[in-house]
């Protein structure tokens, strides 16, 4: 079978995100529930971690991965799926589970006058069990590169290790914080949970129990281009046949 084509909008978004003036954070929206059980929107700012599983590893991350006997996955896959990292105790993880994974990412590239909306499903990776569906659906979204780089076997576990390693020790330490959103007047049951920690061990038991990679598999993408006020354009791409092709339509802005 020929390799699945990459989405027609990907090169444009990728080039804009890698521009020196581009922001690396965006708004991620999920569906939560009110105290009365009504669906309510929930939005937060998250950090863009590239298109899964491609990673621009910091030299210190490469050094730690090799010194701690984990190694690197071969660079043989690419995709249009957006990756972020999160704490499994965060509300967005539970909201994704309760809503079937529906999610929307909104990226505003103000210097370029462009807004992108990416709608699809979010899948969580990094737990010890219950992720067979996530791996199966995300795996279908991967494309094997024509010219891959690296030797050895590619594994899901090592890929999550690489995302964790690419955080600074202080950022890794946030996964040993007290449970997010709980009252500060309540001391954590686990005395190992506290603020301001640094984690050097990439297999730190406490931090890794909470660390996850969230992968967004796009189903609909919209680009609003405001660069020319006299001719504002809006384009929508919709995935068909599980992303094997994309239908494009020009919209009035």
C-alpha positions in Angstrom: 0.0 0.0 0.0 1.3 3.5 -0.8 2.0 5.7 2.3 -0.9 7.9 3.4 -0.5 11.5 2.2 0.1 14.3 4.7 -2.7 16.8 5.0 -2.6 19.6 2.4 -2.7 22.3 5.1 0.2 20.9 7.1 3.1 22.6 5.3 1.5 26.0 5.6 0.8 25.6 9.3 4.2 24.1 10.0 6.1 26.9 8.3 4.1 29.5 10.2 4.7 27.8 13.6 8.4 27.6 13.0 8.7 31.3 12.0 10.9 33.3 14.5 7.9 35.5 15.3 5.5 32.7 15.9 4.1 31.8 19.4 4.4 28.3 20.6 1.4 28.3 22.8 -2.3 28.0 21.9 -5.8 27.6 23.3 -7.1 24.1 23.9 -10.8 23.7 24.5 -12.7 20.7 25.8 -16.2 19.9 27.1 -16.7 19.8 30.8 -19.8 19.5 33.1 -21.2 22.0 35.5 -22.2 21.1 39.0 -25.7 20.5 37.7 -24.5 18.1 35.0 -24.8 20.5 32.0 -22.1 20.6 29.3 -19.9 23.6 29.6 -16.9 24.8 27.6 -13.4 24.6 29.2 -10.4 26.4 27.7 -6.8 26.8 28.7 -3.4 27.8 27.2 -1.0 24.9 26.4 2.4 24.6 24.9 2.8 23.3 21.3 5.1 20.2 21.4 5.3 19.6 17.7 3.6 17.3 15.3 3.6 13.8 16.8 6.0 12.0 16.9 8.5 14.5 15.5 10.6 16.1 18.3 13.3 18.7 18.3 15.3 17.2 21.2 17.4 19.5 23.3 21.0 18.3 23.5 20.6 17.8 27.3 17.6 15.5 26.6 19.6 13.4 24.2 22.4 13.1 26.7 20.1 12.0 29.5 18.2 9.5 27.3 21.5 7.8 26.4 23.1 8.0 29.8 20.1 6.5 31.5 19.9 3.6 29.0 16.6 4.6 27.3 18.0 5.7 23.9 16.1 7.3 21.0 13.4 6.1 18.7 14.4 6.0 15.1 13.0 9.1 13.3 10.9 7.2 10.8 7.3 8.6 11.3 5.6 11.9 10.7 2.0 13.2 10.9 -0.3 16.2 11.1 -1.3 15.3 14.7 -0.5 18.0 17.3 1.2 16.9 20.5 1.1 18.6 24.0 2.1 17.2 27.4 -0.1 17.2 30.4 -0.5 15.9 34.0 -3.0 13.1 34.1 -4.6 14.7 37.1 -5.6 17.8 35.1 -9.3 18.3 34.4 -8.8 18.2 30.7 -7.8 14.5 30.8 -11.1 13.5 32.5 -13.1 15.8 30.2 -11.6 14.1 27.2 -12.5 10.7 28.6 -16.1 11.7 29.3 -16.7 13.4 26.0 -15.3 10.9 23.6 -12.2 12.9 23.2 -13.7 15.9 21.3 -11.3 18.8 21.4 -10.5 22.1 19.5 -7.2 23.9 19.3 -7.1 27.5 18.4 -3.8 29.0 17.2 -3.6 32.8 16.8 -0.5 33.9 14.8 -0.9 37.6 15.2 2.2 38.8 13.5 1.1 37.0 10.4 -2.6 37.8 10.7 -3.6 34.2 10.7 -5.9 32.1 12.9 -6.1 28.3 12.8 -8.7 26.1 14.3 -8.1 22.4 14.6 -11.0 20.2 15.6 -10.8 16.5 16.2 -10.2 14.0 19.0 -7.6 13.9 21.7 -5.8 10.7 22.8 -3.7 10.3 25.9 -0.5 8.3 25.9 1.9 7.3 28.7 -0.2 5.3 31.1 0.5 1.7 32.0 -2.8 0.3 30.7 -6.1 1.1 28.9 -4.5 2.9 26.0 -5.0 0.3 23.2 -7.6 2.5 21.4 -5.3 5.6 21.7 -2.4 3.7 20.2 -4.5 2.2 17.5 -6.1 5.5 16.3 -2.9 7.5 16.6 -1.0 4.8 14.9 -3.4 5.0 11.9 -2.5 8.7 11.6 1.2 8.0 11.3 3.0 8.2 8.0 6.3 6.4 7.5 8.9 8.7 6.1 10.4 8.1 2.7 13.9 8.5 4.2 13.9 7.7 7.9 16.8 8.3 10.2 18.0 6.1 13.1 18.4 2.4 13.9 16.5 0.1 16.2 12.9 -0.6 17.1 10.3 2.3 17.4 8.2 1.9 20.6 5.4 3.9 22.2 7.0 3.8 25.6 10.3 5.3 24.4 8.5 8.0 22.5 6.8 9.2 25.8 10.2 9.0 27.5 11.6 11.4 24.8 8.8 13.9 25.4 9.5 13.7 29.2 13.2 14.1 28.7 12.7 17.2 26.5 11.4 19.1 29.6 13.8 20.8 31.9 14.4 19.2 35.3 12.2 21.9 36.9 9.4 21.3 34.5 9.6 17.5 35.1 9.4 18.4 38.8 5.9 19.9 38.3 4.6 16.3 37.8 5.5 15.8 41.5 3.4 18.8 42.5 0.3 18.4 44.8 -2.8 17.4 42.9 -3.8 20.3 40.6 -6.9 22.2 41.7 -7.1 20.9 45.2 -7.2 23.4 48.2 -3.8 24.5 49.4 -5.1 24.1 53.0 -5.1 20.3 52.4 -1.7 18.6 52.6 -1.2 15.9 50.0 -1.5 12.3 51.3 1.8 11.5 49.6 4.6 13.5 51.3 6.7 13.3 48.1 4.3 15.7 46.4 5.4 19.3 46.8 6.2 22.4 44.8 9.6 23.4 43.5 11.2 20.0 42.9 13.6 19.1 40.1 13.7 15.7 38.5 16.8 14.3 36.8 15.7 10.7 36.7 13.7 10.1 33.5 12.1 7.1 35.2 11.1 8.9 38.4 8.2 6.8 39.7 6.1 9.7 41.0 6.5 12.1 38.1 6.1 9.4 35.5 2.9 8.2 37.1 1.4 11.6 36.3 3.1 12.5 33.0 1.1 12.0 29.8 1.4 13.0 26.1 -1.8 14.3 24.6 -2.1 13.8 20.8 -4.8 15.6 18.8 -5.8 13.8 15.6 -7.4 16.5 13.4 -10.7 15.9 11.6 -11.5 19.5 10.5 -9.1 22.4 10.1 -9.9 26.0 9.4 -7.5 28.8 8.4 -8.6 32.5 8.6 -6.1 34.8 6.8 -6.5 38.4 7.8 -3.2 39.6 6.2 -4.9 41.4 3.4 -7.9 43.4 4.8 -9.3 43.9 1.3 -9.4 40.2 0.7 -9.8 38.2 3.9 -9.9 34.5 3.2 -11.2 31.5 5.1 -10.5 27.9 4.1 -11.8 24.7 5.7 -10.3 21.2 5.2 -12.3 18.2 6.3 -10.8 14.7 6.6 -12.5 11.9 4.7 -11.8 8.1 4.8 -10.0 8.3 8.1 -7.7 11.1 6.9 -6.7 9.4 3.6 -7.9 12.5 1.9 -9.1 16.0 2.7 -11.9 18.0 1.2 -11.2 21.7 0.8 -13.7 24.5 0.6 -13.3 28.3 0.5 -15.7 30.1 2.9 -16.8 33.7 3.3 -14.9 35.0 6.4 
